[in-house]
């Protein structure tokens, strides 16, 4: 079940890929090895990526504030 929040990756992503490895629904992909991209349609808001990010650039935002 999706939560009312969805992950958002900040501009200072270090492209380590840790977030994509821990995402239980594979909502995060690495785009050209340069940055993480979250698919809000898949993200369930579990916060695993946010807690795993070594650069602390992933935060949870209200789902209605996410543009598609």
Secondary structure, 3 states (H helix, E strand, C coil): CCCCEEEEECCCCCCCCHHHHHCCCCCEEEECCCEEEECCCCCCCCCHHHHHCCCCCEEEEEHHHCCC
